[in-house]
């Protein structure tokens, strides 16, 4: 096994990993474009284009796109992130031809029919409204907008009602022509495949994409501490409490993973034990870290009663202070690192995780990153590393708090 890489003349990269003992195949057509690449008037256009690629091509109707994969027992979907868009499907290994053909057809030959565009704009506007009706979702976007105010990373992926409503077909095609270029496109496949055969299939379909120019690097965002309490008639206070994080290129990336796991990953984490198990103040509480090419964020999230909101804030602040002052004992550090390593290895039992990992490693590092290398970096994280990172980013004056509640 191992990852095979082939670069077409136009810059399109084709990555394959043959796993002979499975009967499935996971493929993804990735484009290195996201909300950070949008001009000021284009908020949400990357996400809308993701929707539009399912709405019909020169060769298939929207229904035929779905049926060609789902009718063969597969699944087809897509997602848009701040820096990447991915169209992916999982199929039986015998259906590799269909998987490659459908995904490449969507990228090469979408019609962007104006009538379909108007309908899909309505769908996305409903998606925006749904998010506004769900404070447990909305608070995360509000938090990142405030934390990264004025930076490309702070823009909501989905856009706004005004921006989405304004888009015309020319806006869509202009963005596609600018971003869907060979140097930004990557095709990844993992499963029971013939690597050379699949590479040839992709080359025949994506070899004519224009090459494109390199994308300028983003400046590092400055995290803005402070507080944003949004009044809304809801039963709970939905909150995010956090600070700056690390980028995918920072040496502290794996230290951040360990710190995140110690504080808020899973039922054995400090915050879950202190806030829910010992005090019964929340149903859900946890933490997560985001890492992008220019920077990152660390966030604690949860929901609690208005009566206990201040108490929860105090407990979170106390746990930050305890981590800075007392560090992480060896038994807890070892447990967390075993958990992280186990999650990584077990996840790679699935072909979708293998496909995603190889694609992201290529975008970030330009190479295959062996699992053993990642495991070694996790194992190398020391208790002092965690304390140093916590000391740098979790001081009270660096914290940003965002909450939605009946204030």
Helices and strands as residue ranges (DSSP letters): E 3-7, E 13-18, E 24-31, G 35-37, G 40-42, H 45-52, H 62-70, E 75-80, E 85-92, G 93-95, H 96-109, H 114-133, H 135-147, G 152-154, H 161-166, H 169-179, G 182-184, E 185-191, H 195-206, E 226-231, E 236-244, H 253-264, H 270-271, I 272-277, E 282-291, E 296-305, H 309-326, H 330-347, H 351-365, H 371-379, H 383-393, G 396-398, E 400-405
